[in-house]
Amino acid sequence: MTTSPSPTPVRPPVPGPLQQTAPTFIGMPKFPKGAREALANTQQRRNLHHATHTIRSKRARVVAEVPHWEDLRLAGAAAKDEALHHLADYLVLLEESLTANGATVHWARDAAEANRIVLDIVRAKEADEVVKVKSMVTQEIELNEALEEAGIHAWETDLAELIVQLGHDRPSHILVPAIHRNRSEIREIFLREMAAVGRPAPPDLTDDPARLAEAARLHLREKFLRAKVGVSGANFAIADTGTLVVVESEGNGRMCLTLPETLISVVGIEKVLPTFEDLGPLLQLLPRSSTGERMNPYTTMWTGVHDGDGASEVHVILLDNGRSHVLGDRHGRQALRCIRCSACLNVCPVYERTGGHAYGSVYPGPIGAVLNPQLRGTASDIDKSLPFASSLCGACFDACPVRINIPEMLVDLRTQVADEGGWTPESAAMRATAWLFSDPRRLTAAQKAATLAGRLLGDRTIRSVPGLGAWTNARDIPTPPKETFRAWWARERGSGSGKGSTR
């Protein structure tokens, strides 16, 4: 085990060749503001609608082929829960297994510490660039920005991540980060940006997918062949064998994992699985739920260091970065089951219309709406607003391969945000309502006042209520009835039925 010293703050990144105009998620506005801007982008909405419906249809077909799909979901959830309920034990076992196989294990409490560990390793190798496998966790900790600040270029090699990086953009989807871009936009990005950072795109490049993929392949090949250091995440980490697993569709991952002399894998502590047998159901659930495939074209597994096969030096950074806090939440810890398949995004009516940027994180959509406030807290405007970025339709739970009850968690987080929010007109109205309903005499008096108001208003619709404008602007308030149920009952059934009773 390598014990790391106390973390040092990471300063804002110095502009580099790819990051000079690249926005970050820091200081993002509330979700409603970001969503409103996204809704105005009609091209992006068309791109999202086409992409999410295509993936959703493919997933439905391959899931329908599995007669025991629900049993697989239960098995996947059980494996993840077993690891989470005994996480400390399995992490120690994972470290022992990795170390026994020649890997060096580091522990990082937060993003700054993880970034510093990576920087120290890269500097020790006297490298000025790294090639990267698509990795959510390295985006979470903003590793690319930290490397660029230190003068080290981080080259994304996943096609969609390359598009995002060259476009000075942010990812907007867990599985397909450039889902908001169409082929014509990608062609323009390649023609405009590739020459500044490597092999240029062919001048006669078209928007044909095969030509775009060829341009990316030629551009990346020289980076693969010269890189001394590779950086990856991991889809799964097997405790009893020390095996790390990456699944991908293009082969770029395998190039990054096998060609460089040094491999650094940044792994969230929730990625651990107890045994190699637990991997079976999850490798059936993940590809079907993410890409709509029966299995991923490339599934790469590595267990430490092996002479003549892959990297000669392997480092594994086990990252907390708020996960222990989530683990301590009895209801919220199920978010750590997430296997980053993106199925919840593809069925979410809110995500389909707004895209991922409005969520202010590398984790967008329904899972982002619950995971981001848990990892980061609810101090910022964006994290306060995320639990409300949902219609609570429940489609995300039905699609989730490991049965994360996202709607239930959203309701819990909304309660937390409301409890932390102090006085608002809405909270004052709710407290007044609770006070009113707690005494039958108060309720009777309020009902009499309401029926009087109903008779005075007639059939007019109440469009707005003073002090509750933000809530009532989107809702018409029913006109109070001219008679209460209890008054009607007493009138129709007579005094013998309990006229005047408050029960």
Disulfide bonds with the S-S distance in Angstrom:
none
